[in-house]
Amino acid sequence: MSWTSLRSVVPTTNSEYGQSFLSDSPPDSRGRKKESVACFACKRRRSKCDAGIPCISCISHNTECVKDQNDDGRRKLAVKRKIDVLESDRHLLDELLAAIRTATPGQLTTVISLIQSSASRQDLHSYIETQLYGHNNNSLRLDEAYRHKVRRTRRRMLGRIQDVVNPPISVPAKPWTTVTDDDDFVSHLISLWCTWAHPWWHWVDVDLFLEAMRSGDTTSLICTPYLVNMILADACLLDTLGEDGSEPNEWIRRQFYDEAKKGIEAENGHVSLAYVAALGVQWTYLNTNGQELLGNALLHEQLYRTKGLDKWRQRIERTGNLGPARLSKIDRCLDRLLWSLYTLNSCALMNLERTRLLKPPTRPKPPADHDRKEHPGWTPYPQPHSPVVFHPDCHFLSFVSLIEEATRVETLFTDQFKKESAQSLEELENNCRQLSDWPKTLPDCMKMHDKAMPHVIALQAMHRWVVVMMAKQIAALEAGKLKRPSLVETPQTNEPSPWKETSISSCIEIGELVEQIRLNWGADHFPVIIMQPMATAVFPLLEGLDERPDSQKALFNLCVTVRAASRRFRVAKGVLLLLQQTANQNNVVLPDNCQQLLADFAARMDFNRHISDPSDIGMEYLLEKWEDLDLQEV
């Protein structure tokens, strides 16, 4: 067929665009530009396609010319540019949120003025970078050199797009769980758990646990599928929340938990290292999830099962299947497990009214790692941040030493309650004063400074919490009311009690410490133990609140942080509700900023719909010990 005979099917000039798709003269193939997307017919023929519609090849073969513009590579580039713009806007939003949280009133006024004056995005970014971050060494600001090193992997996961920022720990999903085969997701969860939970509760020796997990050996005595699934379920509670505060991983968390429970039940109560460790992780899971009654019941079972660990250790040695090296690893794990159980049980008993204290383990404590030359550094995963120095074993040993001191004082309380002697009361008071000096005994890596990392700050907050608990109990003991001490009002005797000031000043310090975590490290993730001091500290501050501006400031800081934590910890919702109720019952007028915060929180949260009784919000450890805290009338 000649070119002339084909002219009848050639499109005429397009008047709308003022151009012709095909010239009147026979085309020169060298003059036709190759199209970035080929039509379906050319794809089938595997021939070149050009920009014409129809293309030269379809005209030659007299076939229909249809193109899918979604395959256009240029469109993909356009989408990429849009994504880049969206990410830039999101980064600016993060900067604005950080500025609102950390800027001084004067700086914040300038930011608002810039926005109202229709300043460009670049102007806003420049002001925040140079004027705010330039004068505020806030650790939310990323080091630019480090920021460019961060690799983000964007992937659709569990119904949403989630950023996974270089999980510091890489482990396989199989053969440890049947819930998912996504290695990245499992690595992400294990990294979360090791970052925020493990520094406090060493249910596993993390190095040996990860070594066993990477080996894929399900017969390992250190790592079992049900233990891994319980850790993954616990880690889901630590994951980044949705913009509306929802938990995007709830459905898969339940699957991890159900699989772990089935594995634990299949053991039929046979004691082993992994079995007792899984019960410990289950306790942290239940408490973080606001199920403290069930968690405390589980704690008793764990204490009972722990009695069989020595026989289990002797039995595996007698089998002769394990060499000295493997037995040494088992011993390392047992050391951490038993000391973690001791600290947990002691904390729980200090919270509750019971005084049945657990004896310290006879096994050795883990060695300190302060002088170890190689430390990987700690980052607030999943937030990108340049690594900071953190010695996890120094932290754990410091926490153990604090609990040992507190337990020694608690034992004196029990003795004093039985003897009621002036000599034992004096000894008790002296020990409490020594407890106040505990921070001076810490290694340098655990001492406070302006850029301290979250777990170090939380450790200091836990010390103040212990001081508050002891001060309140001494005041109650002096007034003859030890059985049901008061958290809000310090009992008065013939002489003014110095323990009132000790209690209030310690609560003020707790407020300052948690505020430092929120400002320097953000409010999306907290050390798992942080609710312990926060939930207690808000109530002693009510005493003499109208006379103490420092108490008012500390109370507001605590309320802000508790509200931020309420997105993750169910008990925080109960604390805010109980605070409002307790203030009303004691005729305490809260500062205006606190009233506004609580009113706004109540408007957003229908408590009557979500809370049927105090156990639904994990308030047992407050309600059971203190006589002036009661949710039943709400």
Order of alpha helices (4+ residues) and beta strands (2+ residues): alpha-alpha-alpha-alpha-alpha-alpha-beta-beta-alpha-alpha-alpha-alpha-alpha-alpha-alpha-alpha-alpha-alpha-alpha-alpha-alpha-alpha-alpha-alpha-alpha-alpha
